[in-house]
Amino acid sequence: MSAQGNSKERVIEVVENTNPKQEFIAKRTVCIPVDESDASKHTVQWAIANILNPETDEVVLLHVRPHAFNDYGIELGFPYIIPTESLDEAEKGLRTFSHELLKATAKPFLEGKIHVRAVSLRGEPREEIEYKVNLIKPSFVVMGSRGLNTFSRAILGSVSEHMLHHLTVPVMIVPFVKEDKKSQ
């Protein structure tokens, strides 16, 4: 299902507008999709140190949280029904996690006096990031790469590789090398 053909309601929440100056008008908008991985943390640090300018740039952090329960369980014929209260509680927990992750990720930008907004999305990462980036129309996207091998990319898919081939704005992929691989 493509992001454009998705008939389900999209849940998009601006977690926090951390722009301290209301009159600021960005010359560049940079989208940075984030998650809880070390590769994502590395990407944020790299972007702050190497390409972002507090005088001209606004960063939009994007985090995609999964649905607490998706349609796949029904499609696979699972013979049970999850109570609504459990789903609501799980959704609330995922939303809280996403918001806290975005707030924590925004801190280094704020410390560097870089204008930042954070948006929590819900769904499949490839579809939701592509959809939101197309709405925002940033100058470019900066995202990390977990360094999946060819087999893992084929099975799991690579969000960064998908963005590289499907977005109409430039995509900068910041490679991440795990510590144990550096020492070899």
Secondary structure by P-SEA (a helix, b strand, c coil): ccccccccbbbbbccccccccccccccbbbbbbbcccaaaaaaaaaaaaccccccbbbbbbbbbbccccccccccccccccccaaaaaaaaaaaaaaaaaaaaaaaaaaaaacccbbbbbbbccaaaaaaaaaaaacccbbbbbbccccaaaaaacccaaaaaacccccbbbbbbbbccccccc
